[in-house]
Amino acid sequence: MKKSNSKRIRGGVLSSPDDAPAGATGSFSADYTKAGEDLVWKPDAITYQLAIEAAGVGAWDRVLATDVVTICPMMARLLDLPPHAASLHADEWRKMILPEDLPFVESAVTAFIDSDQPFSLEYRVRTRHGRIVWLLVRGTFVLNQHGNPVRVTGVSVDITDRKKAEEAAQASEQRYRALTDLNPDGILVCQEDRCAYANHAAASIFRVGRVSELIGRTAADFFEPEAARALHENLHLLLEQGLEAPLATLAAKRADGEHAYIQATFGKVVWEGRPAVQITVRDITEHKQLQDQLRITSERLKLAIEGVGEGIWDWNLVADTYSVSDSLKHMFGWTDTDHETEHINWCQLIHPDDFRRVNAALFSCIRGETRIYECEFRLKDTKDRWKWVLGRGVVVAWDCSGAPTAMTGTICDITARKESAEQIWRHANIDPLTGLPNRRMFRDQLDAEIRKAHRSGKELAVLYLDMDGFKQVNDLFGHEAGDQLLAIASLRLKGCVRESDIVARLGGDEFTVVLSNLDYQGHLDFLCEKILTVLAQPFNIGANSAHVTASIGIALYPVDGLEGNELGRKADHAMYAAKAAGKNQFCYFTRAMDETAHTRLRMSNALHHALPLDQLSIHYQPIVNLRNGRIAKAEALLRWQHPSLGDIMPSAFVPLAEENGLIGQIGTWIFQEAALKSRQWSKLTGENFQVSINKSPVQFMERDIESDWLTYLANMNIPCDSLVIEITEGMLLHASSRVMDRLLEFRSAGIQIAIDDFGTGYSSMAYLKKFKIDYLKIDRSFIHDIDKDQDSRTIVETIVVMAHKLGMKVIAEGIESQAQARLLADAGCDYGQGFFFLAPVLAETMERMLQTPSADKKE
């Protein structure tokens, strides 16, 4: 190893280590080690000793076994011991500690011994000369090889001066607190935008229970935003710029939520050794309110004198002469030549419909029946325009007998306000498209008509109308054309009824009619037939001609109900019954409709809990290969078994699921179950076993549900071609862009598409080609009599040939006999399903059938 080039500095002269005298503890020395071109300084024990002595730090070491404390000369000086005193017994040290501090010291040392942690204590000792010295004592425990403390070593510093300063500051703070607590004004001390001190008066001003509730709070907690910003700016002026802050009046918010006004003065102080701002606050809320009242009174007086925004009039009741201000003349375009101030003929200026009301209000005030005259009416200006005005006045003079002799008042133009109010009323009550009453106004009018009918004892009819085919007009010609159709329809409806009857638009393509004072039902039937006839006539919209019909539901008062809401609800039920019966007709409400509606509502509510309560199940109907009679696929069919309603047909509850927004959740559950069964049965059969699931148009509207399905298949390692999505041909024909995008997404992923109930709608060959449909499912209506009717057989054969030429396969639904199955096989139909083979079964039954080697068709 290379010998280090280490030298020692003594007295500023570089010399070798050997030159240093032995025991030279008082000299300033250090080690320098040459490392390359740099000198690295290494302080030694002497350096540390000099540093400690310069800082006035006394070192000590206590051996626990002997309880002897070894002290350095500096420690001896701190305790007024002789400089040569090198040690003292622990009891001697303990006796120097003031009796009032000793219990604290001993308990603290014991706690530190138990925790084996370094400690730091402040306490007082009485030195040999009787001085009271505050010591900061810091020590640590030295452990033996067994981990037990054997020594305590540490240092002590005389902190008497610091403690005296702290005591003086504390005494000063106590005097400050005593003075501020007696101050009737509130005093706050703020540091860094937060309250560090507050007196009781401040707590009272801000309505807090205790002073402590103000400590730590910011100005934003008790001042309005603008006032809080002003307060912050004043604090900034004092603390950072050293400028005086002006007297400020600030809007405050008390703890109880009440608003107040505070007058604040600011002064720079020192709080706990740091700069701070003292804010003296005074509650001037009552004073400010008085000022505001005086200001308001002054402004009102000024308004009356100058006529700001209003015209002033004075009426001498004895001479019947008037004096009007210039602003009133300007308001109506009057000049002195048009209307002399002496005489004004108000009868010619006030609207005839308002004159009696104005005259009654005016003379009621003159007679003393009312203190103030106030009335809204219309006045004519010089251009013969009617303006709405608000007139106010009071009697200001009386004769010796107490009879009024003079009045004064104002006239304010409120035309704009009246027009705005009328516009608001129209928006709230009138349908902007048709000009008919809207739903809100209709309810009020219906309630009024019911009250009239109750008094007269006559019947009243409520008709609900819905336009059949209106959606197709919107889709074909656009929404503007639909709006024109509704406007024309409203005119036709009004032309069918009396002027006293009510025609309203509820929204969309729904209208309602209220017929009052009915004498016999024959008139009502005649009117409904008339409405159906006029609405069935073509609607000429631009260059186009649109055709719609109407479905009408009727509810009668008092037979079907006594309240407007009840009659409306029952008329709505009857309207849906008319639609269900074929549309373009009217239908009276019956009790059976109410029962149906209640059952539907009960079923709708129960459907929300059907899936969590395991009431829904999936049955699988086999799809058989007609060439070999073996089960090739299966269709997943949803079933609902309710504990009290029994087995509910999908045709009854699936539309409810679509209306309630549950179809997405239920559809995803079916999809996942079918996908798992497809994977399971594919392993069982050794080949890809497809499962078909039905998908309604509403499901296509669910956000990103298709992507979730595809993600699920990928996560479960299920091939996409294991599933077939069945849709109706009507949905394909009227598919929106969203539906088409989702179908293409399925096709791109590998999921196959089947057209269900094919032949019952109006399929487009272009769509069949665009979406590359995989299967056509011939509707059971063509299969039912295929073995008896040649036309049905021809249609089926044509569909099979067409499908095969387009690259699609055919599935026949509803096969119920061997003859039907044989004819379909002879026609080249690929697959079949129906009761002839097997009814829909649970998954367990389906699995047992697939395990049977000869799962052939039924013989």
HELIX and SHEET records of a PDB file:
HELIX    1   1 PRO A   17  ASP A   19  5                                   3    
HELIX    2   2 ALA A   45  ALA A   55  1                                  11    
HELIX    3   3 PRO A   73  LEU A   78  1                                   6    
HELIX    4   4 ALA A   90  MET A   96  1                                   7    
HELIX    5   5 LEU A  102  SER A  115  1                                  14    
HELIX    6   6 THR A  160  ASP A  181  1                                  22    
HELIX    7   7 HIS A  200  ILE A  205  1                                   6    
HELIX    8   8 VAL A  211  GLU A  213  5                                   3    
HELIX    9   9 ALA A  219  ASP A  221  5                                   3    
HELIX   10  10 PRO A  225  LEU A  239  1                                  15    
HELIX   11  11 THR A  285  GLU A  306  1                                  22    
HELIX   12  12 ASP A  326  PHE A  332  1                                   7    
HELIX   13  13 TRP A  346  LEU A  349  1                                   4    
HELIX   14  14 PRO A  352  ILE A  366  1                                  15    
HELIX   15  15 THR A  415  ASN A  429  1                                  15    
HELIX   16  16 ARG A  439  SER A  456  1                                  18    
HELIX   17  17 PHE A  470  PHE A  477  1                                   8    
HELIX   18  18 HIS A  479  CYS A  496  1                                  18    
HELIX   19  19 GLN A  521  ALA A  536  1                                  16    
HELIX   20  20 GLY A  564  ALA A  580  1                                  17    
HELIX   21  21 ARG A  591  ALA A  610  1                                  20    
HELIX   22  22 PRO A  650  ASN A  660  1                                  11    
HELIX   23  23 ILE A  663  THR A  685  1                                  23    
HELIX   24  24 PRO A  697  PHE A  700  1                                   4    
HELIX   25  25 ILE A  705  ASN A  715  1                                  11    
HELIX   26  26 CYS A  720  SER A  722  5                                   3    
HELIX   27  27 GLU A  729  LEU A  733  1                                   5    
HELIX   28  28 SER A  737  ALA A  749  1                                  13    
HELIX   29  29 MET A  765  LYS A  770  1                                   6    
HELIX   30  30 ARG A  780  ILE A  783  1                                   4    
HELIX   31  31 GLN A  790  LYS A  805  1                                  16    
HELIX   32  32 GLN A  818  ASP A  826  1                                   9    
HELIX   33  33 ALA A  843  GLN A  851  1                                   9    
SHEET    1   A 4 VAL A  13  SER A  15  0                                        
SHEET    2   A 4 SER A   6  ARG A  10 -1                                        
SHEET    3   A 4 SER A  29  ALA A  35 -1                                        
SHEET    4   A 4 ASP A  38  PRO A  43 -1                                        
SHEET    1   B 6 SER A  87  HIS A  89  0                                        
SHEET    2   B 6 VAL A  68  ILE A  71 -1                                        
SHEET    3   B 6 VAL A  57  VAL A  63 -1                                        
SHEET    4   B 6 PRO A 149  ASP A 158 -1                                        
SHEET    5   B 6 ILE A 132  LEU A 143 -1                                        
SHEET    6   B 6 PHE A 119  ARG A 126 -1                                        
SHEET    1   C 5 ARG A 194  ALA A 198  0                                        
SHEET    2   C 5 GLY A 186  GLN A 191 -1                                        
SHEET    3   C 5 ARG A 274  ASP A 283 -1                                        
SHEET    4   C 5 HIS A 259  TRP A 271 -1                                        
SHEET    5   C 5 ALA A 248  LYS A 253 -1                                        
SHEET    1   D 5 THR A 321  VAL A 324  0                                        
SHEET    2   D 5 GLY A 311  ASN A 316 -1                                        
SHEET    3   D 5 PRO A 404  ASP A 413 -1                                        
SHEET    4   D 5 TRP A 386  TRP A 398 -1                                        
SHEET    5   D 5 TYR A 373  LYS A 380 -1                                        
SHEET    1   E 5 ILE A 502  GLY A 507  0                                        
SHEET    2   E 5 GLU A 510  LEU A 518 -1                                        
SHEET    3   E 5 GLU A 459  ASP A 468 -1                                        
SHEET    4   E 5 THR A 549  TYR A 557 -1                                        
SHEET    5   E 5 PHE A 586  TYR A 588  1                                        
SHEET    1   F 2 PHE A 539  ILE A 541  0                                        
SHEET    2   F 2 ASN A 544  ALA A 546 -1                                        
SHEET    1   G 9 GLY A 646  ILE A 648  0                                        
SHEET    2   G 9 ILE A 631  HIS A 642 -1                                        
SHEET    3   G 9 LEU A 616  ASN A 625 -1                                        
SHEET    4   G 9 TYR A 831  GLN A 833 -1                                        
SHEET    5   G 9 LYS A 809  GLU A 813  1                                        
SHEET    6   G 9 TYR A 775  ILE A 778  1                                        
SHEET    7   G 9 GLN A 752  PHE A 758  1                                        
SHEET    8   G 9 LEU A 723  THR A 728  1                                        
SHEET    9   G 9 GLN A 690  ASN A 694  1                                        
END                                                                             
